[in-house]
């Protein structure tokens, strides 16, 4: 099996959402939305200096001027994050409304905001946080128009939140954190975050960006540059962990496609856990036997100044015949986005 590029989405650095023809992309500070066969567009506010610097893709990489998040819920609600600001985009009014200023980050990781069965939204702060300040988790009960701090990790407890993920089987939220030993937490919380259980020994094994959630188990692939990275599975009753297949590098992003197809992408970074200078995409149908279906070379620009080599996926229900990829720091692919298939 191999990855096939079906279509390049021109003038798009990131694909944030893709589902049944609906697509949301961004290029620098411009966001383009095609929803229900209608086209919309808005621009994040930027300074005159950033506008000038942002004309170059390489400078956008250097200063992280391409970084933003767009999340789409309920077929009508758009939450956008850029440069510490959280916005609600009113599609009907074509109005971008600022709703929150983040304390410890500029934006968050891809696919890291979740929605529970009641439609409530959750996300955590993801920033450098060198001094290990408290880190907040936010909740919205009105589709992202207002937010409250529902939980805060204490000062020195973690560096940042990798993501919040809703478990429909337990009606609870999994929160993943990092990065150093003692900071890698799997926290399982009720939807009010009044009951919070820390799971695991906080080692690099539990350093993960995302998880696959099934009825009886969760699955993750560690994203540590310091140790070899494996696929792990955990029983949700006993919390027993099984160590499975070795991967060629840290894994940031994963994606569940339809018909029990799962994909995961390794990154190119620096460290003992990076076993290849190629970013690779792996595929499995049974969450056991992973096969490499594509690999991409790191480009010549130094890490981490000009970013690591990263392959990302997007939100939305997608199939193996039609899903998205976008790339950073990889040869001939940096800043490009595609609709792809696995044949």
Secondary structure, 3 states (H helix, E strand, C coil): CCEEEEEECCCCCEEEEEECCEEEEEECCEEEEEECCEEEEEECCCCHHHHHHCCCHHHHHHCCCCCCEEEEECCCEEEEEECCEEEEEECCCCEEEEEEECCCCCCCCCCCCEECCCCCEEEECCCCCCCCCCEEEEEECCCCCCCEEEEEECCCCCCEEEEEEEECCCCEEEEEEECCCCCCCEEEECCCCCCEEEECCCCHHHCCCCCEECCCEEEEECCCCCCCEEEEEEECCCCCEEEEEEECCCEEEEEEECCCEEEEEECECCCCCCCCCEEEEEEECCCCCCEEEEEEEECCCCCCCCCCEEEECCECCCECCEEEEEEECECCCCCCEEEEEEC
